[in-house]
Amino acid sequence: MTVDVAWLGKVPYREALRLQRARREGVIAHSAPDTLWLLEHPPVITTGRRTADLDLGRLGGLEVVHTERGGLATWHGPGQLVGYLIADVGRLGHGVKSTVEALEQGLVDWLGQHGVAAFAESGFPGVWTQTGKIASVGLHFRRGVSLHGFALNLCPDLADFERFTPCGIEGVRMTSLEAEIGVIVPPVEAWIGVGDSICASLKSARHA
């Protein structure tokens, strides 16, 4: 099975969430294809199913959106490439755990092609470097169909992460491709390569 990959551009978070949920209903009904949407958001804080302890006074007016994904609070904004996988993962040969691992490995592979030694850390979903966390991963599944996905820091302003505790991990430091290698690669230039890497990983690492 193949996954349709598309670039949506810059989309407000709530609108992207509405589109994801609608597409998932189509995938469940077998009327829409498995999809990987790549996009960028205006600045926003999102939270997962578990309660995130946010000091609203420190957020500087940033919008906060509560969602059904796994994980705690994270930030989305310009310079960050977001990928949403809306797919029947069983049809792709995956379970919940191996889907998360395939997303992580796809990001690790792409970063490696750009000179960043990244890795997945057992018990801490996402992708890391020796400097800090470079990508977040959080999914939600209903009837075997995934929602949400990953957020890869390419060249964002990392200062907004200092307004809260990213992913609920005390002392975590966030990093980016720019911070690691000093090169600015905007999401519009990275999405094709990242999408290809994610799809290759989904095909090669099944039922891990």
Number of C-alpha atoms within 10 A of each C-alpha: 9 13 20 16 20 15 16 12 15 17 13 15 21 14 9 19 17 11 11 20 15 13 20 27 15 15 20 18 9 11 11 16 18 25 21 22 22 26 23 25 20 15 17 20 22 19 24 20 14 15 12 19 12 16 11 13 9 12 17 10 9 16 14 18 14 16 18 15 20 19 24 21 26 22 23 22 22 19 23 26 28 23 25 22 26 31 25 25 21 15 13 17 17 21 17 17 10 17 25 19 25 24 26 25 23 22 28 27 20 19 22 13 11 12 11 18 14 23 20 18 13 8 6 14 19 26 26 24 20 12 14 15 24 26 27 23 23 22 21 19 18 11 10 17 21 25 23 25 23 22 26 26 27 25 21 22 14 16 8 20 20 13 17 20 19 24 23 18 11 9 8 15 16 20 24 27 23 16 17 17 11 10 13 15 14 19 25 16 11 14 21 15 13 22 23 14 21 26 19 16 21 25 16 12 17 17 16 13
